[in-house]
Each structure stands twice: as structure tokens, then as C-alpha cells.
Amino acid sequence: MKKCLYCGREIPEESVVDFCEHCGVSVFGEKMFKAIISNMEDARERNDLVHRKDFGIENEEIEKKPEI
């Protein structure tokens, strides 16, 4: 299982977004959240959805901040 970016709740690995429904609705509003999910699911069906793992990038690498 992966975890929500906002609250850390577990979400299904097959989820098209990296946040839970509760946080998605809180951040984007219900109408926009539904549109995001619908568009992302459509993209996945067309094999047009790119994941960071497809490029060999893990969350730890993304979260690293450059030293100044």
C-alpha cells in the first residue's frame, strides 16, 4: 500500500492519485476531485499515465533537497 501525500493514510497501490479521497476533496473540492480522478483513470486506460517508478525515480530521491 502507498500513503496519502497529505495525511499519511494508506491508499490502494492501484490508486491513480497519491492522496486519499478525504484529503483530495479537502484540497480540491468535490467537483474538481471527481474530475481529477476521472481524467487520471481515463489516462490510465489509454496507457497514457506516467508514474515516477516508470523512470526509476523513488520517493526518497524526489524528497531530497539540494544542499546550498
N, CA, C and O of each residue as an XYZ file, in Angstrom:
272
protein
N       0.836     -1.190      0.000
C       0.000      0.000      0.000
C       0.878      1.251      0.000
O       1.951      1.288      0.603
N       0.386      2.266     -0.694
C       1.091      3.544     -0.629
C       0.346      4.464      0.332
O      -0.738      4.124      0.808
N       0.920      5.615      0.612
C       0.344      6.502      1.620
C      -0.021      7.851      1.011
O       0.613      8.321      0.066
N      -1.048      8.454      1.572
C      -1.512      9.772      1.154
C      -0.410     10.804      1.376
O       0.234     10.821      2.424
N      -0.203     11.653      0.392
C       0.804     12.704      0.500
C       0.489     13.709      1.599
O       1.395     14.308      2.179
N      -0.773     13.891      1.880
C      -1.185     14.924      2.819
C      -1.299     14.424      4.262
O      -0.820     15.085      5.183
N      -1.928     13.267      4.466
C      -2.204     12.825      5.838
C      -1.500     11.531      6.224
O      -1.437     11.195      7.407
N      -0.973     10.802      5.251
C      -0.266      9.567      5.549
C      -1.147      8.332      5.654
O      -0.645      7.246      5.941
N      -2.451      8.473      5.427
C      -3.327      7.291      5.442
C      -2.921      6.349      4.309
O      -2.411      6.777      3.273
N      -3.155      5.075      4.529
C      -2.870      4.103      3.475
C      -3.927      4.211      2.383
O      -5.118      4.355      2.660
N      -3.466      4.138      1.136
C      -4.365      4.134     -0.015
C      -3.958      2.963     -0.905
O      -2.800      2.547     -0.889
N      -4.893      2.434     -1.675
C      -4.578      1.278     -2.518
C      -3.448      1.578     -3.511
O      -3.355      2.682     -4.047
N      -2.614      0.603     -3.739
C      -1.494      0.752     -4.667
C      -1.974      1.112     -6.073
O      -1.273      1.806     -6.809
N      -3.161      0.644     -6.446
C      -3.672      0.900     -7.794
C      -4.347      2.260     -7.944
O      -4.849      2.578     -9.022
N      -4.369      3.064     -6.891
C      -4.957      4.399     -6.949
C      -4.218      5.245     -7.980
O      -2.991      5.193     -8.063
N      -4.966      6.029     -8.769
C      -4.357      6.856     -9.807
C      -3.763      8.141     -9.253
O      -3.032      8.838     -9.957
N      -4.066      8.462     -8.008
C      -3.505      9.649     -7.363
C      -2.825      9.234     -6.065
O      -3.089      8.154     -5.536
N      -1.966     10.077     -5.563
C      -1.207      9.762     -4.358
C      -1.772     10.433     -3.116
O      -1.025     10.806     -2.211
N      -3.087     10.586     -3.074
C      -3.739     11.138     -1.890
C      -5.093     10.471     -1.719
O      -5.696      9.983     -2.675
N      -5.556     10.462     -0.467
C      -6.825      9.800     -0.158
C      -8.006     10.689     -0.574
O      -7.839     11.878     -0.844
N      -9.184     10.096     -0.617
C     -10.379     10.834     -1.020
C     -10.662     11.997     -0.074
O     -11.005     13.093     -0.517
N     -10.519     11.760      1.219
C     -10.784     12.814      2.199
C      -9.909     14.047      1.928
O     -10.411     15.170      1.878
N      -8.627     13.833      1.757
C      -7.714     14.949      1.508
C      -7.939     15.553      0.126
O      -7.869     16.771     -0.038
N      -8.206     14.715     -0.860
C      -8.464     15.217     -2.209
C      -9.636     16.170     -2.246
O      -9.567     17.226     -2.875
N     -10.718     15.798     -1.572
C     -11.904     16.661     -1.519
C     -11.594     17.919     -0.705
O     -12.034     19.011     -1.065
N     -10.850     17.775      0.374
C     -10.493     18.931      1.206
C      -9.621     19.933      0.449
O      -9.792     21.143      0.595
N      -8.696     19.431     -0.351
C      -7.760     20.301     -1.062
C      -8.382     20.890     -2.326
O      -8.257     22.088     -2.581
N      -9.054     20.048     -3.120
C      -9.527     20.479     -4.432
C     -11.019     20.765     -4.507
O     -11.471     21.385     -5.469
N     -11.784     20.338     -3.536
C     -13.235     20.423     -3.620
C     -13.771     19.184     -4.298
O     -13.067     18.538     -5.074
N     -15.021     18.851     -4.009
C     -15.583     17.593     -4.503
C     -15.650     17.530     -6.028
O     -15.294     16.511     -6.619
N     -16.099     18.598     -6.663
C     -16.257     18.584     -8.118
C     -14.905     18.428     -8.818
O     -14.776     17.623     -9.741
N     -13.908     19.184     -8.389
C     -12.585     19.100     -9.012
C     -11.937     17.754     -8.714
O     -11.292     17.176     -9.589
N     -12.096     17.246     -7.495
C     -11.540     15.945     -7.147
C     -12.096     14.865     -8.065
O     -11.341     14.044     -8.587
N     -13.413     14.860     -8.265
C     -14.020     13.864     -9.156
C     -13.495     14.002    -10.581
O     -13.271     12.999    -11.258
N     -13.297     15.237    -11.042
C     -12.765     15.458    -12.387
C     -11.330     14.938    -12.492
O     -10.968     14.319    -13.492
N     -10.520     15.184    -11.474
C      -9.131     14.699    -11.466
C      -9.103     13.175    -11.543
O      -8.375     12.601    -12.352
N      -9.901     12.523    -10.695
C      -9.939     11.056    -10.678
C     -10.401     10.523    -12.030
O      -9.800      9.595    -12.571
N     -11.454     11.099    -12.569
C     -11.976     10.651    -13.861
C     -10.931     10.791    -14.965
O     -10.724      9.864    -15.748
N     -10.277     11.940    -15.028
C      -9.261     12.167    -16.063
C      -8.056     11.247    -15.886
O      -7.512     10.742    -16.868
N      -7.643     11.029    -14.660
C      -6.499     10.149    -14.406
C      -6.844      8.695    -14.743
O      -6.012      7.976    -15.297
N      -8.060      8.260    -14.415
C      -8.471      6.889    -14.758
C      -8.571      6.711    -16.262
O      -8.193      5.665    -16.791
N      -9.082      7.734    -16.964
C      -9.131      7.680    -18.427
C      -7.720      7.585    -19.015
O      -7.480      6.827    -19.955
N      -6.801      8.354    -18.456
C      -5.409      8.316    -18.928
C      -4.796      6.944    -18.692
O      -4.058      6.437    -19.537
N      -5.098      6.340    -17.544
C      -4.565      5.008    -17.259
C      -5.109      3.991    -18.264
O      -4.368      3.118    -18.717
N      -6.382      4.093    -18.615
C      -6.969      3.164    -19.589
C      -6.325      3.309    -20.960
O      -6.216      2.333    -21.702
N      -5.895      4.529    -21.303
C      -5.235      4.770    -22.589
C      -3.737      4.474    -22.529
O      -3.022      4.676    -23.510
N      -3.263      3.996    -21.379
C      -1.828      3.785    -21.152
C      -1.046      5.086    -21.341
O       0.071      5.098    -21.859
N      -1.665      6.165    -20.907
C      -1.078      7.493    -21.057
C      -0.768      8.107    -19.692
O      -0.611      9.321    -19.564
N      -0.682      7.249    -18.678
C      -0.426      7.703    -17.319
C       0.995      7.314    -16.948
O       1.336      6.131    -16.970
N       1.820      8.276    -16.612
C       3.214      8.041    -16.298
C       3.399      8.093    -14.787
O       2.919      9.013    -14.126
N       4.091      7.106    -14.251
C       4.396      7.060    -12.826
C       5.881      7.293    -12.638
O       6.681      6.978    -13.519
N       6.253      7.842    -11.493
C       7.666      8.082    -11.198
C       8.457      6.792    -11.270
O       9.614      6.798    -11.690
N       7.850      5.684    -10.864
C       8.565      4.404    -10.876
C       8.948      3.998    -12.292
O       9.925      3.275    -12.489
N       8.167      4.468    -13.301
C       8.486      4.152    -14.686
C       9.834      4.734    -15.100
O      10.470      4.240    -16.032
N      10.263      5.776    -14.411
C      11.527      6.419    -14.725
C      12.621      6.041    -13.741
O      13.722      6.589    -13.796
N      12.328      5.109    -12.839
C      13.317      4.675    -11.867
C      13.545      5.684    -10.757
O      14.584      5.658    -10.097
N      12.585      6.574    -10.545
C      12.711      7.588     -9.507
C      11.863      7.153     -8.320
O      10.671      6.884     -8.463
N      12.469      7.087     -7.182
C      11.761      6.715     -5.970
C      11.439      7.964     -5.160
O      12.061      9.009     -5.351
N      10.475      7.858     -4.261
C      10.062      8.996     -3.443
C      11.228      9.628     -2.700
O      11.279     10.851     -2.569
N      12.166      8.824     -2.212
C      13.291      9.353     -1.459
C      14.117     10.310     -2.316
O      14.601     11.327     -1.820
N      14.277      9.992     -3.589
C      15.058     10.840     -4.474
C      14.352     12.159     -4.725
O      15.000     13.201     -4.817
N      13.037     12.127     -4.835
C      12.255     13.331     -5.081
C      12.280     14.235     -3.857
O      12.335     15.459     -3.982
N      12.239     13.636     -2.681
C      12.166     14.402     -1.453
C      13.505     15.015     -1.055
O      13.542     15.910     -0.210
N      14.600     14.552     -1.646
C      15.910     15.105     -1.304
C      15.981     16.548     -1.785
O      15.613     16.857     -2.918
N      16.445     17.403     -0.929
C      16.600     18.804     -1.278
C      18.076     19.071     -1.521
O      18.930     18.576     -0.786
N      18.373     19.848     -2.545
C      19.783     20.136     -2.807
C      20.387     20.957     -1.680
O      19.737     21.833     -1.110
N      21.621     20.664     -1.376
C      22.323     21.416     -0.346
C      22.841     22.714     -0.948
O      23.360     22.741     -2.064
N      22.690     23.775     -0.193
C      23.109     25.096     -0.692
C      24.370     25.527      0.024
O      24.893     26.609     -0.245
